[in-house]
Amino acid sequence: MPPRQRARLRMFVAEYIAGRKDVKPSSKTVWRQGERSLNDYFGTDRLVEQVTRAEAEGYKQWLIGQGLALYTVRKRLQVAKMFFSAMVDRDLIRANPFTGVQVAAVVDEGRNVYVSCSDIEKVMPACPDAEWRAITEWQSKGETPVNAGKCAWVRHYTTVQADGEGFEPPVDSRPQRFSRPSP
């Protein structure tokens, strides 16, 4: 078996991002943020085969210590895992050190906002077409199309109700899960 090619983390990631012609520029922007974080933590001359599972966990802790939102930490870890999976695919490393390194999913309930029916009515005329009006209507009712082609729907967790006349908090404000049966 021929010896493995040696690659530097900084060079591999830069070439990987530049070589991906099948992704949107916004995706590459997110990847470059991950690239900067990896370079800041591991340095610019680090050989990819030298990155260990313990260091991958250390990278996660370092990101958290930087004061980043947990969603941002999750995204940076996903990007790092993607880069290292590509290294495994190219036989640069035997195993991905980021496998199993994760941050628990976090829902920031503080970002939930009650939007009144009158506010929705004000937004509807600004919608550019029927599709946007339908999406706005679905969202105002807490519904999201899962697969528009099959017309399957899932209702999000809801903690408030509006009767169209004003806002009345429910007696039981615990989230409840609702779903329509499949057609």
C-alpha positions in Angstrom: 0.0 0.0 0.0 1.5 3.4 -1.0 2.2 5.9 1.8 -0.6 8.4 2.5 -0.2 11.9 1.0 0.6 14.5 3.7 -1.6 17.6 3.6 -1.8 20.7 5.6 -5.2 21.6 7.1 -5.1 25.2 5.8 -4.2 24.2 2.2 -6.7 21.4 2.0 -9.6 23.4 3.3 -8.8 26.4 1.0 -8.5 24.1 -2.0 -11.7 22.1 -1.1 -13.8 25.3 -0.8 -12.3 26.7 -4.1 -12.9 23.4 -5.9 -16.6 23.1 -5.0 -18.4 24.5 -8.0 -21.7 22.9 -7.0 -22.6 25.0 -4.0 -24.1 28.5 -3.6 -21.8 31.4 -2.7 -23.7 31.7 0.7 -22.6 28.1 1.5 -19.0 29.0 0.7 -19.3 32.0 3.0 -20.3 29.8 5.9 -17.5 27.3 5.0 -14.9 30.2 5.1 -16.1 31.1 8.6 -15.4 27.6 9.6 -12.1 27.6 7.8 -11.0 30.7 9.7 -12.0 29.1 13.0 -10.1 25.9 12.2 -7.0 27.9 11.2 -7.2 30.0 14.4 -7.5 27.0 16.6 -5.2 24.5 14.9 -2.8 26.9 13.2 -1.9 27.3 9.5 0.8 24.6 9.3 -1.0 21.7 11.0 -0.9 18.4 9.2 -4.4 16.9 8.9 -3.3 13.4 10.1 -2.1 15.1 13.4 -5.6 16.2 14.4 -7.0 13.9 17.1 -10.5 13.2 18.5 -9.5 14.9 21.7 -8.4 18.0 19.8 -11.7 18.0 17.9 -13.5 18.1 21.2 -11.1 20.8 22.3 -12.0 22.8 19.2 -15.7 22.6 20.2 -14.9 23.8 23.7 -12.7 26.6 22.2 -15.7 27.7 20.0 -18.0 27.8 23.0 -15.3 29.8 24.9 -15.3 32.3 22.1 -18.8 33.3 23.1 -20.4 32.1 19.9 -24.1 31.1 19.9 -24.6 27.4 20.3 -26.2 27.2 16.8 -23.0 28.8 15.4 -20.9 26.3 17.3 -23.1 23.5 15.9 -22.7 24.8 12.3 -18.9 25.2 12.7 -18.6 21.6 13.9 -20.8 20.4 11.0 -18.4 22.3 8.6 -15.3 20.8 10.2 -16.8 17.3 10.1 -17.6 17.8 6.3 -14.0 18.9 5.6 -12.5 16.0 7.5 -15.0 13.5 5.8 -13.6 14.8 2.5 -10.1 14.1 3.8 -11.1 10.5 4.6 -12.7 10.1 1.1 -9.3 11.2 -0.4 -7.3 8.8 1.8 -5.5 11.7 3.6 -6.7 10.4 7.0 -8.1 7.0 8.2 -10.9 8.3 10.4 -12.7 11.6 10.9 -11.7 13.0 14.4 -15.0 15.1 14.4 -17.2 12.0 14.3 -19.3 12.1 17.5 -18.3 15.7 18.4 -21.6 17.6 18.7 -23.5 20.2 20.6 -27.0 19.5 21.7 -29.8 21.1 19.7 -30.9 24.3 21.3 -34.2 26.2 20.7 -34.1 29.8 21.8 -37.6 30.3 23.1 -36.8 34.0 23.5 -36.8 34.4 19.7 -40.5 33.4 19.5 -42.7 36.4 18.8 -46.5 36.7 18.8 -47.7 38.3 15.5 -51.2 39.6 15.6 -53.8 38.9 12.9 -53.8 42.6 12.0 -50.0 42.5 11.4 -50.4 39.5 9.1 -53.1 41.3 7.2 -50.6 44.2 6.7 -47.9 41.9 5.4 -50.1 40.0 2.9 -50.2 42.9 0.3 -46.4 43.1 0.4 -46.1 39.4 -0.7 -44.8 39.3 -4.3 -47.0 36.4 -5.4 -49.5 33.8 -4.5 -46.8 31.4 -3.3 -45.5 34.0 -0.8 -49.1 34.8 0.3 -49.7 31.0 0.9 -46.4 30.6 2.9 -47.3 33.7 5.0 -50.8 32.3 5.6 -49.4 28.9 6.6 -46.8 30.4 8.9 -49.4 32.6 10.6 -51.3 29.5 11.5 -48.2 27.7 12.7 -48.2 25.3 9.7 -45.3 24.5 7.4 -45.4 22.6 4.1 -43.3 19.5 4.5 -43.6 18.4 0.9 -45.6 20.7 -1.2 -45.8 18.1 -4.0 -47.6 15.7 -1.8 -49.4 18.4 0.3 -48.4 16.9 3.6 -48.5 19.3 6.6 -47.0 19.5 10.0 -48.1 21.9 12.7 -45.3 23.4 14.8 -45.3 23.4 18.6 -47.6 26.2 19.7 -47.7 28.0 23.0 -50.1 30.8 22.3 -53.4 31.2 20.6 -55.2 34.1 19.0 -58.9 34.4 18.5 -58.8 37.0 15.8 -60.1 39.7 18.2 -57.0 40.0 20.3 -54.4 38.1 22.2 -55.5 35.7 24.9 -52.8 33.5 26.6 -54.0 30.0 26.9 -54.8 28.5 30.3 -52.4 25.6 29.6 -49.3 27.1 27.9 -47.3 23.9 27.6 -46.3 23.1 24.0 -48.6 20.6 22.2 -47.8 18.7 19.1 -50.5 18.6 16.4 -50.4 16.9 13.0 -52.8 16.1 10.2 -53.1 12.6 9.1 -51.4 11.8 5.8 -53.7 11.8 2.8 
